[in-house]
Each structure stands twice: as C-alpha cells, then as structure tokens.
Amino acid sequence: MNHVKSCPSMLCEMEQISSPTFMLNSISKSPSLESFLTIKQDETTNIKFEGDGPLGILLIKKNGLMEVSGIVENTVANEYYDLKIGMIVNKVNNFEYKDFNYENFIKLFAMTWINYGEMTIEFIKPKNEIIDFLEEIDCLKHYTLFEELGAKTYEDLKYIESTDLSDIDIVDKSKIKSSIKKIHSEIFEFDSP
C-alpha cells in the first residue's frame, strides 16, 4: 500500500514558502451542494471607454434599471463591439447605479464623460434564453443558426420549422425538435376542463 504524506507535513512545507498569497491561493475546498443548486447569476462585463467627442450611448429607464437603448453611429461607443443594446448599466467607475436615482446617475454619467473623456462602465449582460436552451441540450454550437433565424426567446422557438434545421446532424436535430416541443407545450399549456 502506498502512503501519502499527511496534511500537517504538507502545511509545514508550505510554511517554508515566503509568499503568504501563495498559501491562500493554494488551499481550496471542493464545491458544496449549495453551489450546484444556485441559479446562474447575471454575467457582467466591464468596458473602458476612451476618446474625444460624444460617447453615443442612449439610455432608458426600464423596470427601474438603466438600459442601453441605442448606440449612435460615428461616436466613441460605436467603436466598441462588446457594447450591445439591452445591456444594463451597473456601475460607472466605482459608482453603483443602485446608490443613485436615475436622474442623478445620468448626470454623473454625463459629467464623468465630459470632464475626463474616459470611463469604465460595468454592464450586466441581458439573459439569452436561446443560449440557455441550447446549452441545456448540449447544442450550443448551433447558436449562430438560431440567431440568423431571429430566435431570441423561448416563445420564438415555436416558429422554428424542420426545414430550418436541415444543415444540422440528425442527433442534434432530434434533440432540438423534441426540446422545442417540450418547451412549446410548457409555455402554451391550457387548463383542461
């Protein structure tokens, strides 16, 4: 039988390493059951805008949040391909939207750009039901096709026809069609008499 070094001896060896950050980064725990049961959190992305002239991000207050409603052509924002309509503004530099009312945050947003010509905005990416749907059935590689067909929500899946899936292999086509039927029946379920 092969014996493995016990934990105390390994910790002693780790103490010989001078960097305290090494010790903290080297010790980890296995994922708990709770981590598997938690719902996916919204994905965020940071974009650092720099430039001269107008920023060109159109914003709207929607459901109490600040959402990107448009991107003006020939402006600084138009040069950033990561920026998409529907993204939610979460932070500007170190200021969080939740700590302000909408009007004051718009003023902070504008004054930061006017005074400095640069700002880092943290956006919350909008949830994409089609990506979630395709990930669940292990068919994410076909996302481009669904995007070309204009499918953005679960409800849009009811318009996908068998001929739209003609370039997909038979196994994936079967998974997609049966999953669409399942979702379609769950969304449009009627009460029986």
Secondary structure, DSSP 8 states (H G I E B T S, - for coil): ------HHHHHHHHHTSS-HHHHHHH------HHHHHS-----EEEEEEE-SS---EEEEEETTEEEEEEE-TTSSGGG-TT--TT-EEEEETTEEGGGS-HHHHHHHHHHHHHHHSEEEEEEE----HHHHHHHHTT-GGGHHHHHHHT--SGGGGGG--GGGGTTS-HHHHHHHHHHHHHHHHHHT-----
